[in-house]
Amino acid sequence: MCYQLVVVSALTLSEVRSMLPAGVRADALDTSHLLACRALFRGAQTAAHLRVGRCACRLLPDHFRDRHSDEAELRARYRRLGVPRDATIAALDRHRHGASDGEIVAHGSLHAFVAEHARNAGPALYVLGFGAEDDVPPVPAALVDRALADTRGSDAWLVEGSAVRVTR
């Protein structure tokens, strides 16, 4: 269980990947997920899972200040969800996978990608979820619009469980 982030774009997967900062990868989601996303974004060509290692935690600097606090927050969240201890340990191991990759992802990398996409390709949807293993967040019914200026300096614009459309 970790944070997972999906981007839905009018670009192709190759074009999305070309905008990503070093250490971040985009994996295409299946066609059924893309089709569900088109209900919120008609021009969608790509729905991709953005992550560093096996989760998006290292893209979310406001959620996690350092490696110790990220695991403490995850442990607390697992406890609130009633996740058994062995499953929590396994989830934390998955979270740690890619930690060394996460060190090369600079603070502000997510905003740099969001800004480049908005300026060069137009709006995109971002869906943040918290799930088991590599689960992709489901396509939410709610849509929140944000201007690019509202995404600067913080990842608070990402509303867990909502699709956030960022426009110029």
N, C-alpha and C positions, 0 to 999 in steps of 0.2 A: 504494500500500500504506500502510495506516494502521490504527489501532485502530478497530474498529466495535463498537457496543453495541446490543443488542436488548433490549427490554422485552416481556414477555409478561404480560398483565393480564386480569383478569375485567371490567375497565372497557371502555367503548367508546373508540374513538380520540379522539373529542371530549373525553371526560372525562380521558383521559390528557393530552391537550394542555393542558387547563385547569390542570393542576398543574405544568407545565413552567416553569422560570425563563426570564426574558428571554434571547433569543439562542439558545435550544435548540429544535430542531424534532423532531417525530416524524412519520415517514413510514410508512404502513401497508405491511406485507409481504404478499406474495401468499397466497392461500388455502392453497396446498399447504404453505407454511412454517407457517402457523397450525395446520393439521391435524397436522403433525409435532410441533409444540410441545404439542399436547393430550395426547400420550402421557406427558408429564411434568407437565402441569397441566391437569386435566380441565375446569375452569371457564373456560378461556381464551376470551376474546372478541376480543382484539386482540394482534397481534404487530407491534411497530413498531420501526423503526430510529431510534435517538436519536443526534443529531449536531449539531455546530456547524460550519457550512460543509459539507464533504463527509466529515467523519470525527468520531470521538468523542474525539480526543486532548485537546481543551481541556476536556473533562469529567473528565479523569483527572489531577488535580493531583499526585498522588504519582508518576506515571509521568514527568511533565515538570515540571521546576522553572521553566524559562523558555524563551523561543522558541529560543535557541541550543541548549540541551540537548535539546529535543525533536527538532530536526533531526539532531543528532549521534547520538542514540539510534536514530533511524530509519535513518540512513545505515549504522550498525553492523549493525543487524538485516538490512538489505537485503544487505550484504556477506556476512553469515553464510548467507543464503539463496541467494547466488550470482546476485543480480539484476544484469543488465547496467547499465552506467553511464547510458545514455540512458533506460532504464526507471526508474532511480532518480531521475534529474532530473525526469522527468515525474510520478513519484509525489510528490516533494517539492513540485512546483508545485500538485498537487491538494491536498496537505496545507495549503499556505499559503493556498489559496482559503478564505476564511472566517476568516482570522486576525483581521481587524479585528472580525468578529462575535464571535470568541472573547474579545476583550478586555472585552466587556460581560458575560461569564459569570463571576460571582463565584466565588471559591474556596468550596467547600462546596455549590455548586449541585446537584451530583449527590446528595449526601447529603440535602439539603433535599427534593428530589423523592422519593427513596427513603423518607424518613421520612413525608412527607405521604401517600404511597400506602399505606404499611403501616398508618398510624393510621386513615385514612379509608376505605380500600378493601380492606384485607387484604393477603394475600401476593401477590407478583409474582416472576416469574423474570427474571433478568438474564443475558445471554450476551455475553461479551466475546471478540472474536476479532481476529486480525490478518490483513488480506487485501489483495489487489490491488484497486486502484481503489475502487469502491463496493461491493465484495463483502460480502454479509451472512454472518456466521459460520453454519456449519451447526448444526443442532440436535444437541447432544451427547447421548451416552448417559448420562453421569454427571450426577448431581444432588447438589448440596451445599446443606445447609440452614444459614442464618445468621439469628440474631436481629437485630433492628434495632439493638440496642445494640452489636453487633459491627461495624457499618458506620460508626460515628462516628469522625471525625478522620483517616480514611485510606481510600484506595480499594483497599487490600490484600485486602479481602474478595472482590473480583472475581477469580475464578480463570479465567484464560484457558483456553478449551476446555471449560469446564464450565458447566452451567446452575446458577445460584445462586438459591435461593429465599429471599427475605427475608420474615420474618414478624415480627410484633410481639414 
